[in-house]
């Protein structure tokens, strides 16, 4: 099997992937600051922005992922999506309280609502182009022999994006030059969308002519969940892992600043993020060589050790060392589980199942994880004062809680390893039959048994099964 992706594919993954992460970094880390500093200090607007954008991302990925499956192409969604995505990013520079003053009695409220609505519009274009189409393209052009390597590189892009924006462009926001800030990245995203038209080489895939509504709901049918049991177990493992991350990650900078008293947190984050990225890239080939699920357990153990280290350390050097172990393990678990999910997706419905993946990888973790972290924080008596308000300080307990949640992800991983062992016990004839069914668009699921999982073939006709 050829495990070479080629320079053109790598250029696409890096350029399109990194530029998309620029836009997501702005959406996740700067829009709240923009809203708070320039429009309204009402936390209700920030909560609305986070909640509505998360819902928009999930619904959009479901809809547009299924649509890209239907038309059999990813490139138009990437190109047009990035072009519009960039315009929507730049448009934030046009929102201001002064601009609303002549039209609305409550200009601040109007500007805040406009920001929330525009964030949903931006998320629609971004999720169409990146979460749905680009991620489906990655699955289409990679194989089980090189997905670990590809995922290990893609996993570094969000961290690299944060480093670049923090290091080179954060000054614009500190000076209040928000219009210039948004314009720079809006133009960049749209320009990469135009470049993608020339860069992406895509072979048209067969169209999926199933009724769109039925296709959209396909991934939620109980029979489909059973038929693709291994895939949903992989989703569950990724969900539990992501919940563990969200227990501490939203509070990490506040913890470093206000609990540990380390003001120069940018140095800490810079060293940790660079080290974690280097670790992820270095181990990409190892993931493919030893197997995704085999690699997950030691990677999770490293993350677990890093979380425990963060619970105990109090000095800047200690945080850097424990943080490198924690984030390095996080990157490797993310890469290995992400590659495993791609391996298990039915090839004729990749876009659709990427939408389902968003529920497990983004929506549920963002709803559950921060609430666990908040409950731990509220249980302490540590506080700080900001803008005249008394606020709770995150305590080391968030890392201990995250470590406990991380342990839960081990159960589905162990069962998946049993499932793969059952597959390996198939005779050459049975394996050839299964591979042929997969190429023909079938799914392979599992059912329980006294001796472990049993293989179940599911044909294109969803109601016809051959055990």
C-alpha positions in Angstrom: 0.0 0.0 0.0 1.4 3.4 -1.0 1.7 5.6 2.1 3.0 8.7 0.3 0.7 11.7 0.3 2.8 13.8 -2.1 4.0 17.4 -1.9 0.7 18.8 -3.4 -1.5 17.1 -0.8 0.8 18.1 2.0 0.8 21.7 0.8 -3.0 21.6 0.8 -3.2 20.1 4.3 -0.8 22.6 5.7 -2.0 25.8 3.9 -5.7 25.2 4.0 -5.6 23.6 7.4 -3.5 26.4 9.1 -5.5 29.2 7.6 -8.7 27.6 8.8 -7.2 27.4 12.3 -6.4 31.2 12.1 -10.1 31.9 11.7 -11.1 29.4 14.4 -8.5 30.9 16.8 -10.1 34.3 16.3 -13.6 32.8 16.7 -12.7 30.9 19.9 -10.3 33.3 21.6 -10.8 36.8 20.3 -14.5 37.4 19.5 -15.4 37.2 23.2 -12.7 39.8 24.0 -13.8 42.0 21.1 -17.4 41.9 22.3 -16.4 42.5 26.0 -13.9 45.3 25.3 -15.7 47.3 22.6 -19.5 46.5 22.8 -20.9 45.2 26.1 -19.7 43.8 29.4 -22.9 41.8 29.8 -21.7 38.2 30.1 -25.1 37.0 28.7 -24.0 38.1 25.2 -20.8 36.1 25.5 -22.7 33.0 26.7 -25.1 33.5 23.8 -22.2 33.8 21.3 -20.5 30.6 22.6 -23.7 28.6 22.7 -25.2 29.6 19.4 -21.9 29.2 17.5 -21.4 25.7 18.9 -24.9 24.7 17.8 -24.4 26.4 14.4 -21.1 24.5 13.9 -22.7 21.1 14.7 -25.8 21.6 12.5 -23.8 23.0 9.6 -21.3 20.2 9.6 -24.2 17.7 9.5 -26.0 19.4 6.7 -23.0 20.4 4.5 -21.1 17.2 5.1 -24.1 15.2 3.9 -24.5 17.5 0.9 -20.8 17.1 -0.1 -21.4 13.3 0.0 -24.4 13.8 -2.2 -22.7 15.8 -4.9 -19.5 13.7 -4.6 -17.1 16.6 -4.3 -15.3 18.5 -1.6 -13.4 21.1 -3.5 -16.2 23.6 -4.3 -17.3 23.6 -0.7 -13.7 24.4 0.4 -13.1 27.1 -2.2 -16.4 28.9 -1.9 -16.5 28.4 1.8 -13.1 29.9 2.5 -13.9 32.9 0.2 -17.1 33.6 2.1 -15.5 32.7 5.5 -12.8 35.4 5.0 -15.4 38.0 4.1 -17.4 37.2 7.3 -14.2 37.5 9.4 -13.4 40.9 8.0 -17.0 42.0 8.5 -16.5 42.0 12.3 -14.5 45.2 11.9 -17.6 47.0 10.7 -19.5 46.3 14.0 -19.4 49.1 16.6 -21.6 50.8 19.1 -21.1 54.1 17.3 -22.2 52.6 14.0 -25.5 51.5 15.6 -26.2 54.7 17.5 -28.0 56.5 14.7 -30.4 53.6 14.1 -31.1 51.9 17.4 -32.1 53.3 20.8 -29.9 50.8 22.6 -26.9 50.8 20.4 -24.8 48.5 22.6 -27.5 45.8 22.6 -27.9 46.1 18.8 -24.2 45.8 18.2 -23.9 42.8 20.6 -26.8 41.0 18.8 -25.2 41.8 15.5 -21.9 40.3 16.7 -23.7 37.1 17.9 -25.5 36.8 14.5 -22.4 37.4 12.5 -20.6 34.8 14.6 -23.2 32.3 13.6 -22.8 33.3 9.9 -19.0 33.1 10.2 -19.4 29.7 11.8 -21.7 28.5 9.0 -19.1 29.3 6.3 -16.2 28.0 8.5 -17.9 24.7 9.3 -18.9 24.2 5.7 -15.4 24.8 4.4 -13.3 23.3 7.2 -15.3 21.0 9.6 -17.3 19.4 6.8 -15.5 19.7 3.4 -11.8 20.0 4.4 -12.0 17.2 7.0 -13.8 15.0 4.5 -11.1 15.8 1.9 -8.4 14.7 4.4 -10.2 11.4 4.9 -10.6 10.9 1.2 -6.9 11.5 0.4 -5.3 9.6 3.3 -5.2 5.9 4.0 -4.9 3.8 7.1 -1.2 3.6 6.4 -0.6 7.3 6.7 -3.5 8.8 8.6 -1.6 8.8 11.9 1.1 10.9 10.3 -1.4 13.3 8.8 -3.4 13.6 12.0 -0.3 14.2 14.0 0.6 17.2 11.8 -2.9 18.5 11.6 -3.2 18.3 15.4 -0.4 20.9 15.7 -2.1 23.5 13.5 -4.4 24.9 16.2 -1.4 25.4 18.5 0.7 26.9 15.7 -2.1 29.2 14.9 -2.3 30.5 18.5 1.4 31.0 18.6 1.5 33.0 15.4 -1.5 35.2 16.3 -0.3 35.7 19.9 3.2 36.5 18.8 2.7 38.6 15.7 -0.8 40.1 15.8 -2.0 40.4 19.3 -0.7 43.9 19.5 -3.4 45.1 17.1 -6.1 44.0 19.7 -4.1 45.5 22.6 -4.1 48.8 20.8 -7.8 48.5 19.9 -7.1 48.2 16.2 -9.8 45.6 15.7 -10.8 46.6 12.2 -7.2 46.1 11.0 -6.9 42.8 12.9 -10.1 41.3 11.4 -9.2 42.6 7.9 -5.8 41.0 7.9 -7.2 37.6 8.6 -10.3 38.0 6.5 -8.2 38.7 3.5 -5.8 35.9 4.3 -8.7 33.3 4.6 -10.3 34.4 1.3 -6.9 34.5 -0.5 -6.3 30.9 0.6 -9.8 30.0 -0.7 -8.8 31.3 -4.1 -5.5 29.5 -4.0 -7.3 26.3 -3.1 -9.0 26.4 -6.5 -5.5 25.8 -8.1 -4.0 23.8 -5.3 -6.5 21.1 -4.7 -6.6 18.2 -7.1 -9.8 16.2 -6.6 -11.1 13.2 -8.5 -14.9 13.4 -8.7 -16.5 10.8 -6.5 -19.7 8.9 -7.2 -22.8 10.8 -6.2 -25.0 9.6 -3.4 -28.5 9.9 -4.6 -30.3 8.8 -1.5 -33.0 11.2 -0.4 -31.3 14.1 1.4 -33.4 14.1 4.5 -33.1 10.3 5.0 -29.3 10.6 4.4 -29.0 13.4 6.9 -30.7 11.3 9.6 -28.8 8.2 8.6 -26.2 8.4 11.3 -28.7 8.6 14.1 -30.7 5.5 13.3 -30.3 2.7 15.9 -29.7 0.1 13.1 -26.9 2.3 11.7 -25.3 2.8 15.1 -25.3 -1.0 15.6 -24.0 -1.6 12.2 -21.1 0.8 12.7 -20.6 0.0 16.4 -16.8 0.2 16.2 -17.0 3.7 14.8 -19.4 4.9 17.5 -17.2 3.4 20.2 -14.3 5.4 18.7 -16.6 8.5 18.8 -17.3 7.7 22.5 -13.6 7.4 23.3 -12.9 10.7 21.6 -15.8 12.3 23.4 -14.6 11.3 26.9 -11.1 12.4 26.0 -12.4 15.7 24.8 -14.5 16.2 27.9 -11.4 15.7 30.0 -9.6 18.4 28.0 -12.5 20.8 28.4 -12.5 20.4 32.2 -9.3 22.4 32.5 -8.5 24.0 29.2 -11.0 27.0 29.4 -9.5 27.9 32.8 -5.8 27.3 32.1 -4.6 30.9 31.5 -6.7 32.2 34.5 -5.2 29.4 36.7 -1.7 30.3 35.7 -2.2 34.0 36.2 -4.4 34.2 39.3 -3.7 31.0 41.2 0.0 30.5 40.5 0.7 34.2 40.1 2.7 33.8 36.9 2.1 37.0 34.9 4.3 36.0 32.0 2.0 33.2 30.9 2.8 33.8 27.2 6.3 32.3 27.8 4.8 29.3 29.5 2.2 28.7 26.8 4.7 29.3 24.0 7.2 26.8 25.3 4.5 24.2 26.1 2.8 24.6 22.7 6.0 24.4 20.7 7.1 21.3 22.6 3.8 19.6 22.2 3.7 20.3 18.5 7.2 18.9 18.1 6.2 15.8 20.0 3.1 15.3 17.9 5.0 15.5 14.6 7.9 13.3 15.8 5.5 10.5 16.8 3.3 10.6 13.7 5.1 7.7 11.9 5.1 5.7 15.2 1.3 5.9 15.3 1.0 4.4 11.8 3.7 1.8 12.6 2.4 0.4 15.9 -1.3 1.0 15.3 -3.6 3.7 16.4 -5.3 2.0 19.3 -2.0 0.4 20.5 -0.6 3.9 20.7 -3.6 5.5 22.4 -3.0 3.9 25.8 0.6 5.0 26.4 -0.2 8.5 25.0 -3.2 8.7 27.4 -0.9 7.6 30.2 1.5 10.4 29.4 -1.4 12.9 29.4 -2.6 11.4 32.8 0.9 11.9 34.2 1.0 15.4 33.0 -2.3 16.2 34.6 -1.2 14.8 37.9 2.0 16.9 37.5 0.0 20.0 37.0 -2.0 19.2 40.1 1.2 19.3 42.2 3.6 21.9 40.6 3.6 25.5 41.6 6.7 27.1 40.0 7.0 28.4 36.4 9.6 25.7 35.5 7.4 23.0 37.0 4.4 24.2 35.0 6.4 24.1 31.8 7.7 20.6 32.4 4.3 19.2 33.5 2.6 21.1 30.8 4.8 19.7 28.1 4.0 16.1 29.2 0.3 16.9 29.5 -0.1 18.7 26.2 2.2 16.3 24.4 0.1 13.4 25.5 -3.1 15.3 24.6 -1.8 15.9 21.0 -0.9 12.3 20.6 -4.2 10.9 21.9 -6.0 13.4 19.6 -4.0 12.3 16.6 -4.3 8.5 17.2 -8.1 8.6 18.0 -8.7 11.0 15.1 -6.9 8.7 12.7 -8.8 5.7 14.1 -12.1 7.4 13.5 -11.2 8.2 9.9 -10.3 4.5 9.3 -13.7 3.4 10.4 -15.9 5.8 8.5 -18.0 4.3 5.7 -16.3 5.7 2.5 -19.5 6.7 0.9 -20.7 8.8 3.8 -17.6 10.5 5.2 -19.1 14.0 5.2 -22.2 12.8 7.0 -20.3 11.0 9.7 -18.0 14.1 10.2 -21.2 15.9 11.2 -21.9 13.1 13.7 -18.3 13.4 14.9 -18.9 17.1 15.7 -21.5 16.1 18.3 -19.0 13.8 20.1 -15.9 15.8 19.6 -17.1 19.4 20.0 -20.7 19.9 21.2 -21.0 17.4 24.1 -17.4 18.1 25.4 -18.0 21.9 25.3 -21.3 21.4 27.2 -20.1 18.9 29.8 -16.4 19.6 30.4 -16.5 23.3 31.4 -19.4 22.5 33.7 -17.3 19.9 35.5 -14.5 22.4 35.8 -16.8 25.1 37.0 -18.2 22.8 39.7 -14.7 22.0 41.0 -13.9 25.7 41.0 -17.1 26.7 42.8 -16.3 24.1 45.5 -13.1 26.0 46.5 -12.9 29.3 48.3 -10.2 30.9 46.1 -11.2 34.2 44.5 -9.7 37.2 42.7 -11.1 40.7 41.9 -11.5 41.8 38.3 -13.2 45.0 37.2 -14.5 45.4 40.7 -16.1 41.9 40.7 -15.2 39.0 42.9 -14.5 35.9 40.7 -13.6 32.4 41.6 -10.0 31.3 40.9 -9.5 27.9 39.2 -7.7 25.6 41.5 -5.4 22.5 40.9 -8.5 20.3 41.4 -9.5 20.9 37.7 -6.5 18.8 36.6 -7.3 16.0 39.0 -10.9 16.0 37.7 -9.7 16.0 34.1 -7.4 13.0 34.9 -10.4 11.0 36.4 -12.5 11.7 33.3 -9.6 10.7 31.0 -9.6 7.3 32.7 -13.1 6.7 31.4 -11.9 6.9 27.8 -9.8 3.7 28.3 -12.9 1.4 28.4 -14.1 2.0 24.8 -10.5 1.8 23.6 -9.9 -1.6 25.2 -13.2 -2.9 23.7 -12.2 -1.6 20.3 -8.9 -3.5 20.6 -10.9 -6.7 21.2 -13.0 -5.8 18.2 -9.9 -5.4 16.0 -8.6 -8.7 17.4 -11.8 -10.4 16.2 -11.3 -9.0 12.8 -7.8 -10.3 12.7 -9.0 -13.8 13.4 -11.1 -13.9 10.2 -9.9 -16.3 7.5 -8.4 -14.9 4.3 -11.6 -15.7 2.5 -13.8 -14.0 5.1 -11.5 -11.0 5.1 -11.6 -10.7 1.3 -15.4 -10.9 1.5 -15.5 -8.1 4.1 -13.1 -5.9 2.2 -15.1 -6.3 -0.9 -18.3 -5.4 0.9 -16.6 -2.3 2.4 -15.4 -1.2 -1.1 -19.0 -1.6 -2.3 -20.2 0.8 0.4 -21.2 -1.6 3.1 -20.6 -1.1 6.8 -19.1 -3.5 9.3 -20.5 -3.5 12.7 -20.3 -5.6 15.9 -22.5 -7.7 18.1 -21.7 -9.0 21.5 -20.9 -12.6 22.3 -19.5 -14.8 25.1 -16.2 -14.9 23.3 -16.1 -11.2 22.5 -17.4 -9.2 19.5 -18.7 -11.0 16.4 -18.3 -9.6 12.9 -21.5 -8.4 11.3 -21.7 -7.4 7.6 -24.2 -4.8 6.6 -25.0 -4.4 2.9 -26.0 -1.2 1.1 -29.6 -2.3 1.7 -29.7 -1.3 5.3 -32.3 -3.9 6.2 -30.3 -6.8 4.8 -27.6 -8.2 7.0 -25.3 -11.2 6.5 -23.7 -12.5 9.6 
